[in-house]
Amino acid sequence: MRRIVQGWDAHQIPFYLVAIAAGAGVGLAFPGVAPVLEHSIEPVLMLLLFATFLGVPLTEVGRAFRDIRFLGTVLVANFVLVPLAAWGLSRFVADDQGLLLGVLLVLLTPCIDYVIVFTGLAGGARASLLAAAPLLMLAQILLLPAYLFLFAGPDVLAVIDIAPFAEAFLLLIVIPLATAALVQILARRHRTGRVIETVMAGVMVPLMMATLAVVIGSQIAAVGSQITALLRVLPLYAVFVMIAVTIGKLAGRVARLDVRSTRAVMFSAATRNSLVVLPLALALPPSLAIAPLAVVTQTLVELVAMVILVRAVPAISPTT
């Protein structure tokens, strides 16, 4: 078993690319399975995050929460600098309100879930991002309406519902984190807890593969049906990743963060909360039906980008 796990860890990037290709292949060949795959996203992601949180000692999270410099840097990067990039890129689709709202919804909301996984894979300070998750969620709930008002006009506020943010925070952060904390406490006294920790650490790569496959498989057919219109946002999302990574690196340098913390800021700036804002986009009027597909398109671009950044970020922010 240990040899298998070591093999997964050593070749995780090719495995992730295979998962992306498999998800796309299944989704395109059998579009009828999309609803089933879509309903499986949340439980698979909860398991992935449980495994991730289980690998982060609670004492490490506590120390990270007291790191005011890191928390300030990640907040400034995500809610001052990244919105400027989002506004600039959104001007290229300002003539189409559906695309405009989709782009703004996803680019203005920093990720609070699987970014922690990718940060850890790249040697970043995942405990620091976990500690920052509540602040990132609260800030985007408060600031998203204001940014939409400024960037898209006052009419959009009437169709935005904040409830999905609260639900996602409960399901994707609170429940997995509380469960991981209980298992960590159990592991100090009983072998059962230690076995759970070992098993979950061993299945991290398969869980990430399952997450990539179900997200892409559930959405690829819908995106393909509107690919002509969505081609406009593909380059915007690709450019956003490059801009955001640069923002994160510069912010970390200005704040004099260490390498691991700088990598965490880079991933936080580049990774968006697409799985949380998708319900917001789906709740928009039928005349704006392209908006949720614009959100999903960002997810597809981002997942491929994250697999690349797991190798690229350590190369552009070496430890020496």
C-alpha atoms as a printed R data frame, in Angstrom:
    type eleno elety resid chain resno       x      y       z
1   ATOM     1    CA   MET     A     1   0.000  0.000   0.000
2   ATOM     2    CA   ARG     A     2   2.807  2.384   0.907
3   ATOM     3    CA   ARG     A     3   4.476  1.754  -2.461
4   ATOM     4    CA   ILE     A     4   1.229  2.545  -4.289
5   ATOM     5    CA   VAL     A     5   0.801  5.791  -2.351
6   ATOM     6    CA   GLN     A     6   4.389  6.789  -3.085
7   ATOM     7    CA   GLY     A     7   3.741  6.131  -6.774
8   ATOM     8    CA   TRP     A     8   0.638  8.334  -6.696
9   ATOM     9    CA   ASP     A     9   2.544 11.144  -5.001
10  ATOM    10    CA   ALA     A    10   5.503 10.920  -7.382
11  ATOM    11    CA   HIS     A    11   3.347 11.055 -10.514
12  ATOM    12    CA   GLN     A    12   0.386 13.084  -9.310
13  ATOM    13    CA   ILE     A    13   0.476 15.671 -12.097
14  ATOM    14    CA   PRO     A    14   0.124 13.092 -14.916
15  ATOM    15    CA   PHE     A    15  -2.665 11.454 -12.911
16  ATOM    16    CA   TYR     A    16  -4.481 14.792 -12.645
17  ATOM    17    CA   LEU     A    17  -4.166 15.380 -16.372
18  ATOM    18    CA   VAL     A    18  -5.603 11.903 -16.990
19  ATOM    19    CA   ALA     A    19  -8.508 12.726 -14.652
20  ATOM    20    CA   ILE     A    20  -9.208 15.972 -16.517
21  ATOM    21    CA   ALA     A    21  -9.146 14.162 -19.881
22  ATOM    22    CA   ALA     A    22 -11.337 11.332 -18.557
23  ATOM    23    CA   GLY     A    23 -13.883 13.757 -17.131
24  ATOM    24    CA   ALA     A    24 -14.034 15.667 -20.397
25  ATOM    25    CA   GLY     A    25 -14.336 12.459 -22.408
26  ATOM    26    CA   VAL     A    26 -17.178 11.058 -20.300
27  ATOM    27    CA   GLY     A    27 -19.001 14.386 -20.178
28  ATOM    28    CA   LEU     A    28 -18.870 14.823 -23.953
29  ATOM    29    CA   ALA     A    29 -19.648 11.206 -24.817
30  ATOM    30    CA   PHE     A    30 -22.473 10.824 -22.305
31  ATOM    31    CA   PRO     A    31 -24.001 14.262 -21.646
32  ATOM    32    CA   GLY     A    32 -26.913 12.617 -19.825
33  ATOM    33    CA   VAL     A    33 -24.669 11.818 -16.839
34  ATOM    34    CA   ALA     A    34 -23.996 15.514 -16.171
35  ATOM    35    CA   PRO     A    35 -26.708 15.894 -13.470
36  ATOM    36    CA   VAL     A    36 -25.421 12.821 -11.611
37  ATOM    37    CA   LEU     A    37 -21.853 14.083 -11.734
38  ATOM    38    CA   GLU     A    38 -22.934 17.566 -10.683
39  ATOM    39    CA   HIS     A    39 -24.632 16.207  -7.555
40  ATOM    40    CA   SER     A    40 -21.454 14.307  -6.679
41  ATOM    41    CA   ILE     A    41 -19.228 17.410  -6.708
42  ATOM    42    CA   GLU     A    42 -20.103 18.520  -3.183
43  ATOM    43    CA   PRO     A    43 -19.574 15.175  -1.375
44  ATOM    44    CA   VAL     A    44 -16.343 14.467  -3.256
45  ATOM    45    CA   LEU     A    45 -15.057 17.941  -2.483
46  ATOM    46    CA   MET     A    46 -16.034 17.547   1.186
47  ATOM    47    CA   LEU     A    47 -14.013 14.325   1.366
48  ATOM    48    CA   LEU     A    48 -11.044 15.960  -0.331
49  ATOM    49    CA   LEU     A    49 -11.110 18.880   2.091
50  ATOM    50    CA   PHE     A    50 -11.550 16.574   5.079
51  ATOM    51    CA   ALA     A    51  -8.403 14.719   4.006
52  ATOM    52    CA   THR     A    52  -6.603 18.031   3.492
53  ATOM    53    CA   PHE     A    53  -7.613 19.453   6.869
54  ATOM    54    CA   LEU     A    54  -6.704 16.177   8.554
55  ATOM    55    CA   GLY     A    55  -3.142 16.641   7.345
56  ATOM    56    CA   VAL     A    56  -2.888 20.122   8.897
57  ATOM    57    CA   PRO     A    57  -2.273 20.044  12.686
58  ATOM    58    CA   LEU     A    58  -4.682 22.303  14.585
59  ATOM    59    CA   THR     A    59  -1.800 23.942  16.420
60  ATOM    60    CA   GLU     A    60  -0.338 24.976  13.046
61  ATOM    61    CA   VAL     A    61  -3.650 26.596  12.061
62  ATOM    62    CA   GLY     A    62  -3.732 28.462  15.355
63  ATOM    63    CA   ARG     A    63  -0.284 29.921  14.745
64  ATOM    64    CA   ALA     A    64  -1.233 30.879  11.198
65  ATOM    65    CA   PHE     A    65  -4.315 32.759  12.371
66  ATOM    66    CA   ARG     A    66  -2.031 35.033  14.400
67  ATOM    67    CA   ASP     A    67   0.077 35.841  11.336
68  ATOM    68    CA   ILE     A    68  -1.321 39.320  10.729
69  ATOM    69    CA   ARG     A    69   1.157 40.074   7.958
70  ATOM    70    CA   PHE     A    70   0.056 37.092   5.883
71  ATOM    71    CA   LEU     A    71  -3.643 37.668   6.492
72  ATOM    72    CA   GLY     A    72  -3.317 41.336   5.551
73  ATOM    73    CA   THR     A    73  -1.395 40.477   2.399
74  ATOM    74    CA   VAL     A    74  -3.893 37.869   1.193
75  ATOM    75    CA   LEU     A    75  -6.807 40.249   1.855
76  ATOM    76    CA   VAL     A    76  -5.168 43.150  -0.005
77  ATOM    77    CA   ALA     A    77  -4.228 40.901  -2.924
78  ATOM    78    CA   ASN     A    78  -7.735 39.469  -3.243
79  ATOM    79    CA   PHE     A    79  -9.885 42.508  -2.526
80  ATOM    80    CA   VAL     A    80  -7.813 45.460  -3.726
81  ATOM    81    CA   LEU     A    81  -5.437 44.304  -6.461
82  ATOM    82    CA   VAL     A    82  -7.295 41.362  -8.039
83  ATOM    83    CA   PRO     A    83 -10.557 43.357  -8.430
84  ATOM    84    CA   LEU     A    84  -8.636 45.902 -10.512
85  ATOM    85    CA   ALA     A    85  -7.534 43.086 -12.825
86  ATOM    86    CA   ALA     A    86 -11.086 41.678 -12.892
87  ATOM    87    CA   TRP     A    87 -12.512 45.072 -13.817
88  ATOM    88    CA   GLY     A    88  -9.998 45.557 -16.615
89  ATOM    89    CA   LEU     A    89 -10.581 42.103 -18.110
90  ATOM    90    CA   SER     A    90 -14.361 42.377 -17.797
91  ATOM    91    CA   ARG     A    91 -14.346 45.434 -20.092
92  ATOM    92    CA   PHE     A    92 -13.735 43.062 -23.016
93  ATOM    93    CA   VAL     A    93 -17.220 41.543 -22.526
94  ATOM    94    CA   ALA     A    94 -18.999 44.625 -21.190
95  ATOM    95    CA   ASP     A    95 -21.295 44.609 -24.227
96  ATOM    96    CA   ASP     A    96 -22.857 41.279 -23.132
97  ATOM    97    CA   GLN     A    97 -24.448 41.521 -19.679
98  ATOM    98    CA   GLY     A    98 -24.614 37.749 -19.213
99  ATOM    99    CA   LEU     A    99 -20.926 37.247 -19.917
100 ATOM   100    CA   LEU     A   100 -20.080 40.352 -17.905
101 ATOM   101    CA   LEU     A   101 -21.885 39.073 -14.809
102 ATOM   102    CA   GLY     A   102 -20.422 35.596 -15.158
103 ATOM   103    CA   VAL     A   103 -16.887 36.957 -15.424
104 ATOM   104    CA   LEU     A   104 -17.325 39.363 -12.510
105 ATOM   105    CA   LEU     A   105 -19.020 36.833 -10.228
106 ATOM   106    CA   VAL     A   106 -16.207 34.355 -10.536
107 ATOM   107    CA   LEU     A   107 -13.178 36.664 -10.733
108 ATOM   108    CA   LEU     A   108 -14.205 38.774  -7.722
109 ATOM   109    CA   THR     A   109 -14.539 35.824  -5.313
110 ATOM   110    CA   PRO     A   110 -11.380 34.094  -4.001
111 ATOM   111    CA   CYS     A   111 -11.457 30.335  -3.488
112 ATOM   112    CA   ILE     A   112 -11.720 28.942   0.051
113 ATOM   113    CA   ASP     A   113 -11.705 25.206  -0.623
114 ATOM   114    CA   TYR     A   114  -9.505 23.273  -3.069
115 ATOM   115    CA   VAL     A   115  -6.993 26.131  -3.239
116 ATOM   116    CA   ILE     A   116  -5.739 24.734   0.078
117 ATOM   117    CA   VAL     A   117  -5.036 21.402  -1.601
118 ATOM   118    CA   PHE     A   118  -3.154 22.876  -4.555
119 ATOM   119    CA   THR     A   119  -1.205 25.208  -2.253
120 ATOM   120    CA   GLY     A   120  -0.022 22.228  -0.244
121 ATOM   121    CA   LEU     A   121   0.981 20.344  -3.396
122 ATOM   122    CA   ALA     A   122   3.130 23.312  -4.431
123 ATOM   123    CA   GLY     A   123   4.853 23.545  -1.061
124 ATOM   124    CA   GLY     A   124   2.864 26.578   0.050
125 ATOM   125    CA   ALA     A   125   1.596 27.486   3.522
126 ATOM   126    CA   ARG     A   126  -1.727 25.642   3.408
127 ATOM   127    CA   ALA     A   127  -2.344 26.125   7.136
128 ATOM   128    CA   SER     A   128  -2.160 29.877   6.604
129 ATOM   129    CA   LEU     A   129  -4.760 29.711   3.838
130 ATOM   130    CA   LEU     A   130  -6.981 27.520   5.981
131 ATOM   131    CA   ALA     A   131  -6.784 30.119   8.745
132 ATOM   132    CA   ALA     A   132  -7.617 32.844   6.223
133 ATOM   133    CA   ALA     A   133 -10.666 31.020   4.795
134 ATOM   134    CA   PRO     A   134 -13.264 32.534   7.166
135 ATOM   135    CA   LEU     A   135 -11.956 36.047   6.505
136 ATOM   136    CA   LEU     A   136 -11.943 35.486   2.743
137 ATOM   137    CA   MET     A   137 -15.518 34.203   2.827
138 ATOM   138    CA   LEU     A   138 -16.798 37.050   4.989
139 ATOM   139    CA   ALA     A   139 -15.014 39.682   2.917
140 ATOM   140    CA   GLN     A   140 -16.397 38.407  -0.386
141 ATOM   141    CA   ILE     A   141 -19.936 38.249   1.010
142 ATOM   142    CA   LEU     A   142 -19.662 41.876   2.077
143 ATOM   143    CA   LEU     A   143 -17.743 43.223  -0.919
144 ATOM   144    CA   LEU     A   144 -19.226 41.322  -3.870
145 ATOM   145    CA   PRO     A   145 -22.424 43.440  -3.997
146 ATOM   146    CA   ALA     A   146 -20.372 46.629  -3.850
147 ATOM   147    CA   TYR     A   147 -18.048 45.526  -6.653
148 ATOM   148    CA   LEU     A   148 -20.957 44.366  -8.829
149 ATOM   149    CA   PHE     A   149 -22.635 47.730  -8.255
150 ATOM   150    CA   LEU     A   150 -19.478 49.551  -9.346
151 ATOM   151    CA   PHE     A   151 -18.517 47.292 -12.262
152 ATOM   152    CA   ALA     A   152 -21.903 46.196 -13.664
153 ATOM   153    CA   GLY     A   153 -24.402 48.787 -12.454
154 ATOM   154    CA   PRO     A   154 -27.108 48.891  -9.751
155 ATOM   155    CA   ASP     A   155 -29.620 46.627 -11.533
156 ATOM   156    CA   VAL     A   156 -27.688 43.439 -10.802
157 ATOM   157    CA   LEU     A   157 -28.091 43.659  -7.023
158 ATOM   158    CA   ALA     A   158 -31.744 42.675  -7.222
159 ATOM   159    CA   VAL     A   159 -30.886 39.208  -8.560
160 ATOM   160    CA   ILE     A   160 -28.001 38.249  -6.246
161 ATOM   161    CA   ASP     A   161 -28.673 35.838  -3.352
162 ATOM   162    CA   ILE     A   162 -26.025 35.459  -0.637
163 ATOM   163    CA   ALA     A   163 -27.448 32.183   0.755
164 ATOM   164    CA   PRO     A   164 -25.180 29.899  -1.380
165 ATOM   165    CA   PHE     A   165 -22.126 31.488   0.236
166 ATOM   166    CA   ALA     A   166 -23.316 30.567   3.735
167 ATOM   167    CA   GLU     A   167 -24.249 27.044   2.647
168 ATOM   168    CA   ALA     A   168 -20.893 26.476   0.948
169 ATOM   169    CA   PHE     A   169 -18.994 27.728   3.983
170 ATOM   170    CA   LEU     A   170 -20.883 25.289   6.220
171 ATOM   171    CA   LEU     A   171 -20.517 22.267   3.925
172 ATOM   172    CA   LEU     A   172 -17.029 22.844   2.547
173 ATOM   173    CA   ILE     A   173 -15.226 24.405   5.507
174 ATOM   174    CA   VAL     A   174 -17.032 24.009   8.844
175 ATOM   175    CA   ILE     A   175 -18.103 20.347   8.585
176 ATOM   176    CA   PRO     A   176 -14.844 18.939   7.099
177 ATOM   177    CA   LEU     A   177 -12.732 21.030   9.483
178 ATOM   178    CA   ALA     A   178 -14.729 20.045  12.581
179 ATOM   179    CA   THR     A   179 -14.616 16.372  11.572
180 ATOM   180    CA   ALA     A   180 -10.866 16.540  10.968
181 ATOM   181    CA   ALA     A   181 -10.377 18.167  14.369
182 ATOM   182    CA   LEU     A   182 -12.326 15.368  16.075
183 ATOM   183    CA   VAL     A   183 -10.256 12.712  14.290
184 ATOM   184    CA   GLN     A   184  -7.008 14.467  15.276
185 ATOM   185    CA   ILE     A   185  -8.142 14.459  18.913
186 ATOM   186    CA   LEU     A   186  -9.130 10.788  18.625
187 ATOM   187    CA   ALA     A   187  -5.744  9.924  17.082
188 ATOM   188    CA   ARG     A   188  -3.950 11.104  20.225
189 ATOM   189    CA   ARG     A   189  -5.690  8.428  22.292
190 ATOM   190    CA   HIS     A   190  -6.870  5.650  20.001
191 ATOM   191    CA   ARG     A   191  -5.433  3.659  17.124
192 ATOM   192    CA   THR     A   192  -8.650  4.159  15.151
193 ATOM   193    CA   GLY     A   193  -7.917  7.856  14.724
194 ATOM   194    CA   ARG     A   194  -4.396  7.159  13.508
195 ATOM   195    CA   VAL     A   195  -5.698  4.602  10.990
196 ATOM   196    CA   ILE     A   196  -8.157  7.161   9.612
197 ATOM   197    CA   GLU     A   197  -5.338  9.700   9.270
198 ATOM   198    CA   THR     A   198  -3.166  7.180   7.419
199 ATOM   199    CA   VAL     A   199  -5.947  6.083   5.071
200 ATOM   200    CA   MET     A   200  -7.040  9.630   4.217
201 ATOM   201    CA   ALA     A   201  -3.443 10.700   3.574
202 ATOM   202    CA   GLY     A   202  -3.102  7.741   1.213
203 ATOM   203    CA   VAL     A   203  -6.189  8.576  -0.854
204 ATOM   204    CA   MET     A   204  -5.453 12.270  -1.386
205 ATOM   205    CA   VAL     A   205  -4.388 11.794  -5.008
206 ATOM   206    CA   PRO     A   206  -7.415  9.651  -5.967
207 ATOM   207    CA   LEU     A   207  -9.731 12.145  -4.255
208 ATOM   208    CA   MET     A   208  -8.207 15.021  -6.195
209 ATOM   209    CA   MET     A   209  -8.546 13.009  -9.403
210 ATOM   210    CA   ALA     A   210 -12.197 12.310  -8.614
211 ATOM   211    CA   THR     A   211 -12.829 16.011  -7.935
212 ATOM   212    CA   LEU     A   212 -11.245 17.075 -11.211
213 ATOM   213    CA   ALA     A   213 -13.106 14.404 -13.184
214 ATOM   214    CA   VAL     A   214 -16.582 15.065 -11.771
215 ATOM   215    CA   VAL     A   215 -16.337 18.855 -12.029
216 ATOM   216    CA   ILE     A   216 -15.224 18.757 -15.644
217 ATOM   217    CA   GLY     A   217 -17.458 15.831 -16.611
218 ATOM   218    CA   SER     A   218 -20.530 17.542 -15.187
219 ATOM   219    CA   GLN     A   219 -20.039 20.802 -17.050
220 ATOM   220    CA   ILE     A   220 -18.116 20.169 -20.266
221 ATOM   221    CA   ALA     A   221 -21.179 19.378 -22.418
222 ATOM   222    CA   ALA     A   222 -23.012 22.536 -21.369
223 ATOM   223    CA   VAL     A   223 -19.949 24.619 -22.124
224 ATOM   224    CA   GLY     A   224 -19.522 22.903 -25.474
225 ATOM   225    CA   SER     A   225 -23.074 23.784 -26.471
226 ATOM   226    CA   GLN     A   226 -22.262 27.501 -26.165
227 ATOM   227    CA   ILE     A   227 -18.613 27.372 -27.123
228 ATOM   228    CA   THR     A   228 -18.876 30.088 -29.782
229 ATOM   229    CA   ALA     A   229 -20.017 32.691 -27.254
230 ATOM   230    CA   LEU     A   230 -17.712 31.399 -24.517
231 ATOM   231    CA   LEU     A   231 -14.617 31.636 -26.689
232 ATOM   232    CA   ARG     A   232 -14.622 35.320 -25.748
233 ATOM   233    CA   VAL     A   233 -13.901 34.569 -22.086
234 ATOM   234    CA   LEU     A   234 -11.325 31.786 -22.502
235 ATOM   235    CA   PRO     A   235  -8.357 34.114 -23.101
236 ATOM   236    CA   LEU     A   236  -9.562 36.423 -20.324
237 ATOM   237    CA   TYR     A   237  -9.415 33.618 -17.785
238 ATOM   238    CA   ALA     A   238  -6.014 32.456 -18.975
239 ATOM   239    CA   VAL     A   239  -4.637 35.991 -18.755
240 ATOM   240    CA   PHE     A   240  -6.237 36.413 -15.331
241 ATOM   241    CA   VAL     A   241  -4.283 33.455 -13.945
242 ATOM   242    CA   MET     A   242  -1.005 34.954 -15.112
243 ATOM   243    CA   ILE     A   243  -1.858 38.402 -13.756
244 ATOM   244    CA   ALA     A   244  -3.079 37.017 -10.435
245 ATOM   245    CA   VAL     A   245   0.001 34.856  -9.894
246 ATOM   246    CA   THR     A   246   2.156 37.916 -10.534
247 ATOM   247    CA   ILE     A   247   0.042 39.970  -8.109
248 ATOM   248    CA   GLY     A   248   0.458 37.288  -5.455
249 ATOM   249    CA   LYS     A   249   4.199 37.078  -5.911
250 ATOM   250    CA   LEU     A   250   4.679 40.859  -5.814
251 ATOM   251    CA   ALA     A   251   2.376 41.222  -2.805
252 ATOM   252    CA   GLY     A   252   4.324 38.563  -0.941
253 ATOM   253    CA   ARG     A   253   7.600 40.260  -1.812
254 ATOM   254    CA   VAL     A   254   6.390 43.699  -0.703
255 ATOM   255    CA   ALA     A   255   5.081 42.232   2.562
256 ATOM   256    CA   ARG     A   256   8.368 40.326   3.012
257 ATOM   257    CA   LEU     A   257   6.633 36.999   3.439
258 ATOM   258    CA   ASP     A   258   8.610 33.786   3.422
259 ATOM   259    CA   VAL     A   259   8.554 31.515   0.367
260 ATOM   260    CA   ARG     A   260   5.804 29.195   1.576
261 ATOM   261    CA   SER     A   261   3.528 32.100   2.511
262 ATOM   262    CA   THR     A   262   4.203 33.861  -0.798
263 ATOM   263    CA   ARG     A   263   3.219 30.721  -2.683
264 ATOM   264    CA   ALA     A   264  -0.006 30.619  -0.681
265 ATOM   265    CA   VAL     A   265  -0.808 34.205  -1.658
266 ATOM   266    CA   MET     A   266  -0.069 33.398  -5.301
267 ATOM   267    CA   PHE     A   267  -2.499 30.485  -5.302
268 ATOM   268    CA   SER     A   268  -5.132 32.419  -3.376
269 ATOM   269    CA   ALA     A   269  -5.010 35.281  -5.866
270 ATOM   270    CA   ALA     A   270  -5.224 32.966  -8.875
271 ATOM   271    CA   THR     A   271  -7.903 30.538  -7.639
272 ATOM   272    CA   ARG     A   272 -11.551 31.592  -7.677
273 ATOM   273    CA   ASN     A   273 -14.699 30.485  -5.828
274 ATOM   274    CA   SER     A   274 -16.452 29.107  -8.906
275 ATOM   275    CA   LEU     A   275 -18.202 26.178  -7.210
276 ATOM   276    CA   VAL     A   276 -19.754 28.581  -4.686
277 ATOM   277    CA   VAL     A   277 -20.816 31.344  -7.065
278 ATOM   278    CA   LEU     A   278 -22.254 28.920  -9.626
279 ATOM   279    CA   PRO     A   279 -25.610 28.772  -7.746
280 ATOM   280    CA   LEU     A   280 -25.686 32.581  -7.808
281 ATOM   281    CA   ALA     A   281 -25.233 32.544 -11.574
282 ATOM   282    CA   LEU     A   282 -27.843 29.805 -12.020
283 ATOM   283    CA   ALA     A   283 -30.363 31.967 -10.122
284 ATOM   284    CA   LEU     A   284 -30.080 34.795 -12.650
285 ATOM   285    CA   PRO     A   285 -32.974 35.428 -15.092
286 ATOM   286    CA   PRO     A   286 -33.175 33.309 -18.303
287 ATOM   287    CA   SER     A   287 -32.026 36.285 -20.350
288 ATOM   288    CA   LEU     A   288 -28.658 35.930 -18.573
289 ATOM   289    CA   ALA     A   289 -28.375 32.150 -19.047
290 ATOM   290    CA   ILE     A   290 -24.866 32.482 -20.445
291 ATOM   291    CA   ALA     A   291 -23.593 33.691 -17.027
292 ATOM   292    CA   PRO     A   292 -23.406 30.272 -15.295
293 ATOM   293    CA   LEU     A   293 -21.655 28.820 -18.339
294 ATOM   294    CA   ALA     A   294 -19.125 31.657 -18.137
295 ATOM   295    CA   VAL     A   295 -18.539 30.673 -14.494
296 ATOM   296    CA   VAL     A   296 -18.126 26.996 -15.415
297 ATOM   297    CA   THR     A   297 -15.714 27.893 -18.216
298 ATOM   298    CA   GLN     A   298 -13.523 29.624 -15.652
299 ATOM   299    CA   THR     A   299 -13.557 26.422 -13.578
300 ATOM   300    CA   LEU     A   300 -12.323 24.378 -16.527
301 ATOM   301    CA   VAL     A   301  -9.542 26.851 -17.313
302 ATOM   302    CA   GLU     A   302  -8.587 27.132 -13.660
303 ATOM   303    CA   LEU     A   303  -8.316 23.409 -13.009
304 ATOM   304    CA   VAL     A   304  -5.916 22.979 -15.902
305 ATOM   305    CA   ALA     A   305  -4.001 26.051 -14.737
306 ATOM   306    CA   MET     A   306  -3.752 24.750 -11.175
307 ATOM   307    CA   VAL     A   307  -2.235 21.467 -12.344
308 ATOM   308    CA   ILE     A   308   0.375 23.502 -14.231
309 ATOM   309    CA   LEU     A   309   0.964 25.927 -11.345
310 ATOM   310    CA   VAL     A   310   1.667 23.098  -8.902
311 ATOM   311    CA   ARG     A   311   4.941 22.699 -10.821
312 ATOM   312    CA   ALA     A   312   5.385 26.252 -12.105
313 ATOM   313    CA   VAL     A   313   5.005 28.168  -8.815
314 ATOM   314    CA   PRO     A   314   7.877 26.368  -7.027
315 ATOM   315    CA   ALA     A   315  10.018 27.059 -10.095
316 ATOM   316    CA   ILE     A   316   9.326 30.814 -10.053
317 ATOM   317    CA   SER     A   317   9.530 31.095  -6.263
318 ATOM   318    CA   PRO     A   318  12.411 28.817  -5.310
319 ATOM   319    CA   THR     A   319  13.387 28.258  -1.691
320 ATOM   320    CA   THR     A   320  16.953 29.348  -2.382
